[in-house]
Amino acid sequence: ESLIDIGGGPATYACHFCLHNPKLRATVFDLKTARPHALQTIKQLGLGGRVRFVEGNYLKNKIKDRYDVAFLSHILHAESPEHCAVIIKKAVSALNPGGKIFIQEFVMNNKKDGPLFPALFALNMLLGSDGGTAYTEKELCDMLIQAGAKKVRHLKFVMQNGASIVCGIV
C-alpha cells in the first residue's frame, strides 16, 4: 500500500506504479532540485492525493516514515560501495516487516566481464564519478543481505535499457 522511491527524481516510476495499483500511495525522496519536476509529473498524471515529494539527501537524511516497498532506480551506480551500503541500509530500515526492496541497475555478471552495456557503463562511471560503478549481482545481493534483507535474488530478465532488478524481503 505504500512505496518510497529513493532518489526518485521526476516521480515517473512512483506515479506509474500508482497508476497500475489503485491502492498504492507513494513518496518520492530526493533533493530539493528534483521537487519542481516531480510536482509537475504528479500534477500531469492527476496523482496529487497519492504521490508526495519529500525533500532529502539519501546519504545525509533519515527516512522518517515506514513503507511496504522501497524502490531504488539507477542511483547506486553513481556511489561508492560504502555509500551504497548506507543507502541500502536506510531503505531496508524504512520498510515494514515483510516489506520488499527493489534495486534497478545495470547489473554486471560476477566475473565483471559482461554483459556488454553494464561493463561499458562501469567504465563510464569509473571515469565520471567518485567511486561509482556498475555493481555485480553478488555485490548487490551481499549489500542487501548485510542490510538485513532476506530471500535476496536477481530477477532473471533484462529490460530494454539493459537494466535488471535485484530484490529482497525484510
One Martini backbone bead per residue (centre of mass of N, CA, C, O) as a GRO file, in nm:
protein
  170
    1GLU     BB    1   0.049   0.066  -0.010
    2SER     BB    2   0.364   0.157   0.020
    3LEU     BB    3   0.605   0.386  -0.134
    4ILE     BB    4   0.960   0.433  -0.191
    5ASP     BB    5   1.147   0.669  -0.393
    6ILE     BB    6   1.481   0.669  -0.408
    7GLY     BB    7   1.577   0.906  -0.613
    8GLY     BB    8   1.300   0.982  -0.799
    9GLY     BB    9   1.280   1.261  -0.903
   10PRO     BB   10   1.013   1.299  -1.137
   11ALA     BB   11   0.808   1.050  -1.046
   12THR     BB   12   0.758   0.830  -1.261
   13TYR     BB   13   0.747   0.561  -1.110
   14ALA     BB   14   0.551   0.628  -0.884
   15CYS     BB   15   0.315   0.698  -1.071
   16HIS     BB   16   0.299   0.428  -1.233
   17PHE     BB   17   0.248   0.249  -0.993
   18CYS     BB   18  -0.021   0.392  -0.918
   19LEU     BB   19  -0.172   0.348  -1.187
   20HIS     BB   20  -0.144   0.015  -1.141
   21ASN     BB   21  -0.223   0.086  -0.819
   22PRO     BB   22  -0.495   0.211  -0.654
   23LYS     BB   23  -0.377   0.164  -0.339
   24LEU     BB   24  -0.131   0.332  -0.386
   25ARG     BB   25   0.129   0.502  -0.209
   26ALA     BB   26   0.372   0.770  -0.269
   27THR     BB   27   0.729   0.846  -0.223
   28VAL     BB   28   0.952   1.104  -0.297
   29PHE     BB   29   1.310   1.090  -0.242
   30ASP     BB   30   1.477   1.408  -0.274
   31LEU     BB   31   1.603   1.668  -0.395
   32LYS     BB   32   1.510   1.993  -0.432
   33THR     BB   33   1.563   2.001  -0.749
   34ALA     BB   34   1.326   1.779  -0.808
   35ARG     BB   35   1.051   1.896  -0.726
   36PRO     BB   36   0.931   2.039  -0.983
   37HIS     BB   37   0.926   1.780  -1.156
   38ALA     BB   38   0.752   1.606  -0.973
   39LEU     BB   39   0.503   1.793  -0.952
   40GLN     BB   40   0.443   1.789  -1.252
   41THR     BB   41   0.391   1.487  -1.284
   42ILE     BB   42   0.173   1.457  -1.069
   43LYS     BB   43  -0.024   1.658  -1.201
   44GLN     BB   44  -0.048   1.536  -1.490
   45LEU     BB   45  -0.154   1.248  -1.348
   46GLY     BB   46  -0.347   1.302  -1.098
   47LEU     BB   47  -0.161   1.237  -0.798
   48GLY     BB   48  -0.177   1.437  -0.543
   49GLY     BB   49  -0.314   1.220  -0.329
   50ARG     BB   50  -0.065   0.977  -0.376
   51VAL     BB   51   0.182   1.172  -0.440
   52ARG     BB   52   0.488   1.257  -0.282
   53PHE     BB   53   0.728   1.501  -0.169
   54VAL     BB   54   1.057   1.448  -0.021
   55GLU     BB   55   1.306   1.613   0.114
   56GLY     BB   56   1.636   1.464   0.038
   57ASN     BB   57   1.935   1.293   0.141
   58TYR     BB   58   2.040   0.963   0.112
   59LEU     BB   59   2.311   1.019   0.290
   60LYS     BB   60   2.201   1.233   0.530
   61ASN     BB   61   1.902   1.147   0.557
   62LYS     BB   62   1.625   1.048   0.708
   63ILE     BB   63   1.376   0.811   0.704
   64LYS     BB   64   1.068   0.851   0.865
   65ASP     BB   65   0.897   0.645   0.742
   66ARG     BB   66   0.688   0.369   0.647
   67TYR     BB   67   0.710   0.078   0.423
   68ASP     BB   68   0.650  -0.177   0.177
   69VAL     BB   69   0.830  -0.018  -0.043
   70ALA     BB   70   1.150  -0.009  -0.210
   71PHE     BB   71   1.291   0.215  -0.461
   72LEU     BB   72   1.593   0.178  -0.667
   73SER     BB   73   1.688   0.389  -0.944
   74HIS     BB   74   1.982   0.461  -1.061
   75ILE     BB   75   2.192   0.534  -0.791
   76LEU     BB   76   2.435   0.340  -0.717
   77HIS     BB   77   2.642   0.385  -0.959
   78ALA     BB   78   2.735   0.679  -0.827
   79GLU     BB   79   2.846   0.500  -0.589
   80SER     BB   80   2.999   0.377  -0.345
   81PRO     BB   81   2.998   0.104  -0.150
   82GLU     BB   82   2.960   0.265   0.114
   83HIS     BB   83   2.714   0.432   0.018
   84CYS     BB   84   2.533   0.198  -0.059
   85ALA     BB   85   2.508   0.081   0.225
   86VAL     BB   86   2.358   0.326   0.341
   87ILE     BB   87   2.115   0.331   0.151
   88ILE     BB   88   2.014   0.041   0.196
   89LYS     BB   89   1.978   0.060   0.501
   90LYS     BB   90   1.764   0.283   0.492
   91ALA     BB   91   1.560   0.130   0.324
   92VAL     BB   92   1.523  -0.116   0.509
   93SER     BB   93   1.450   0.057   0.770
   94ALA     BB   94   1.173   0.171   0.616
   95LEU     BB   95   1.049  -0.108   0.652
   96ASN     BB   96   0.821  -0.321   0.686
   97PRO     BB   97   0.731  -0.606   0.769
   98GLY     BB   98   0.768  -0.770   0.456
   99GLY     BB   99   0.917  -0.590   0.293
  100LYS     BB  100   1.028  -0.447  -0.021
  101ILE     BB  101   1.322  -0.451  -0.234
  102PHE     BB  102   1.421  -0.253  -0.524
  103ILE     BB  103   1.690  -0.284  -0.768
  104GLN     BB  104   1.776  -0.071  -1.036
  105GLU     BB  105   2.026  -0.187  -1.270
  106PHE     BB  106   2.344  -0.233  -1.406
  107VAL     BB  107   2.419  -0.568  -1.415
  108MET     BB  108   2.682  -0.756  -1.346
  109ASN     BB  109   2.870  -1.001  -1.355
  110ASN     BB  110   3.087  -1.173  -1.138
  111LYS     BB  111   3.340  -1.130  -1.349
  112LYS     BB  112   3.323  -0.842  -1.495
  113ASP     BB  113   3.253  -0.913  -1.839
  114GLY     BB  114   2.940  -0.852  -1.807
  115PRO     BB  115   2.758  -0.723  -1.987
  116LEU     BB  116   2.828  -0.488  -2.207
  117PHE     BB  117   2.678  -0.238  -2.098
  118PRO     BB  118   2.760  -0.256  -1.796
  119ALA     BB  119   3.065  -0.249  -1.857
  120LEU     BB  120   3.067   0.030  -1.994
  121PHE     BB  121   2.933   0.179  -1.759
  122ALA     BB  122   3.157   0.129  -1.554
  123LEU     BB  123   3.363   0.298  -1.706
  124ASN     BB  124   3.207   0.562  -1.696
  125MET     BB  125   3.200   0.577  -1.381
  126LEU     BB  126   3.504   0.582  -1.338
  127LEU     BB  127   3.535   0.860  -1.499
  128GLY     BB  128   3.249   1.025  -1.374
  129SER     BB  129   3.315   0.937  -1.073
  130ASP     BB  130   3.329   0.886  -0.704
  131GLY     BB  131   3.311   0.534  -0.703
  132GLY     BB  132   3.154   0.434  -0.929
  133THR     BB  133   2.942   0.160  -1.065
  134ALA     BB  134   2.884  -0.151  -1.186
  135TYR     BB  135   2.728  -0.394  -1.029
  136THR     BB  136   2.704  -0.697  -0.909
  137GLU     BB  137   2.507  -0.937  -0.810
  138LYS     BB  138   2.667  -1.004  -0.552
  139GLU     BB  139   2.704  -0.721  -0.441
  140LEU     BB  140   2.401  -0.654  -0.411
  141CYS     BB  141   2.320  -0.896  -0.240
  142ASP     BB  142   2.517  -0.844  -0.007
  143MET     BB  143   2.406  -0.566   0.072
  144LEU     BB  144   2.124  -0.665   0.147
  145ILE     BB  145   2.203  -0.869   0.362
  146GLN     BB  146   2.362  -0.667   0.545
  147ALA     BB  147   2.082  -0.493   0.583
  148GLY     BB  148   1.850  -0.750   0.628
  149ALA     BB  149   1.784  -0.909   0.391
  150LYS     BB  150   1.580  -1.150   0.227
  151LYS     BB  151   1.538  -1.332  -0.038
  152VAL     BB  152   1.766  -1.282  -0.236
  153ARG     BB  153   1.747  -1.159  -0.584
  154HIS     BB  154   1.781  -1.206  -0.934
  155LEU     BB  155   1.610  -1.104  -1.188
  156LYS     BB  156   1.567  -1.291  -1.500
  157PHE     BB  157   1.587  -0.996  -1.657
  158VAL     BB  158   1.589  -0.762  -1.935
  159MET     BB  159   1.574  -0.456  -2.020
  160GLN     BB  160   1.588  -0.238  -2.280
  161ASN     BB  161   1.829  -0.072  -2.115
  162GLY     BB  162   1.990  -0.325  -1.950
  163ALA     BB  163   1.838  -0.370  -1.702
  164SER     BB  164   1.788  -0.484  -1.361
  165ILE     BB  165   1.674  -0.685  -1.072
  166VAL     BB  166   1.716  -0.650  -0.722
  167CYS     BB  167   1.588  -0.842  -0.437
  168GLY     BB  168   1.396  -0.815  -0.118
  169ILE     BB  169   1.319  -0.912   0.223
  170VAL     BB  170   1.221  -0.810   0.566
   0.00000   0.00000   0.00000
